[in-house]
Amino acid sequence: MSALHPDLLTADGEGALPVRIVARDAPVEGVWGAWARSNDFTGKAGQLLLLPCSDDGLSGALFGAGEAFDPMTARALAAKLPEGLWRLEGLEPAQASQAALAFALGAYRFDRYKARSTGPARLAVGPGVDAAALLRIAAACALAREMVDTPAADMGPLQIETIAREIAEASGATIAVTTGDALLEENYPAVHAVGRAAAPHRAPRVIELGWNLDRTELPLVALVGKGVVFDSGGLDIKAAAGMRNMKKDMGGSAHALALGRLVMQADLPVRLVVLVAAVENAISADAFRPGDILNSRKGLTIEIGNTDAEGRLILADILTRAGEHSPDLTLDFATLTGAARIALGPELPPLYSEDAALVADLLEASRAVADPLWPMPLWPGYRAALDSEIADVRNDSAAWAQAGSVTAALFLQKFAPATGAWAHMDIFAWNPRAQPGRPEGGEAQGLRACFEMLSRRFPGSAGQPSPR
């Protein structure tokens, strides 16, 4: 996988051109006032005006702050500024770090299949801004986004395993992978059932990373991710429009791996387990069927009402496996339901948890780093919608309940670890429209919020939360 430019953020500001932050309708003083007026520069949020100089080069730029500067608007700068080294002027110290991270997030480009003609704009950061730490956060988000953006032909279960192995090797973590029919021997029957119809070289697998596990005095955090590399819908096949972007259905696994790498790079004082089930929900003579009864690792039987509700099946097995570690905290990420988008749209992922303290901490972290989450209820009145006449639970909720994201979360709750707190995020992992600094395609959602929450709950030796 490609990485962000190592000098995308740098403390060396020699030769950097200034980007002056200008409030809405604030006068531009000095020689550039007339230039700003003639180019209709008003300082509205995200507006950029390049300032020329006599040698046909540039002397700097003006960037609109709007009524009140939101550092996240700096995502647009990396997309708009020409190649070269720049520095921001006119920011309070508290804003400088957030704007630098926004710049790095905005520098992401998925150009794996295109000729690369120009390098990125780079940003010189001021004193007190930890460029290395910010780059780690931006690189984690870029990893998740690139995994989501990569077509399924090049991002199958084996490729997810390869990325996991690279992360484990770089961090000194252990890794165990169970593949194909060995899933039945190791008691992952639901993962096997969902993935068994795929071609042999795309066989289903469970990937487990472990880090610091010998340090039993530390709390244990489990990160769980749905890795459906392509979702045809199975025998309940999706329509063409619904299948078009199903390469992104492994977004949960990308988030879990990227967050896990970030936790290990930051050396947070925790034990860490990362669990990913990587499968292709394909169609063949061996595909699982509507009406089948599947076993699960927990021992609960599951009636299949719809083969397109497969993500919760693989999560059932790996959430159960997470529980066998007796975690103090479990976070799962999954592109689980279209109902979540109907409820909250593509930019606001639902957050489910019955642990009020965890919800409060996640929402506070979410606001602090401008990585939105929205709390949703695990409404017990809808549990009956998962009842089956012939099995312990059904994978498609009864139509009367309607709230598909809620009932999917209730299904997962049946398999979530009994120890510690658990939170589920029903992410979209996708930008459906292009905006400056936010290209159409893969997006990291909730990843920075979760890292901020973990950094606050489990601070390192300095006792400080992560950079923002």
PyMOL commands that set and color helices and strands:
alter all, ss='L'
color gray80, all
select helices_A, chain A and resi 30-38+71-80+93-106+131-149+152-154+157-171+182-185+189-195+200-202+240-243+246-265+311-323+339-344+356-368+380-386+399-401+404-413+447-457
alter helices_A, ss='H'
color red, helices_A
select strands_A, chain A and resi 9-10+17-23+48-52+58-66+84-89+121-124+174-179+205-211+220-231+271-281+293-294+302-303+329-334+350-352+374-376+393-394+421-426+430-431+441-442
alter strands_A, ss='S'
color yellow, strands_A
deselect
rebuild
show_as cartoon
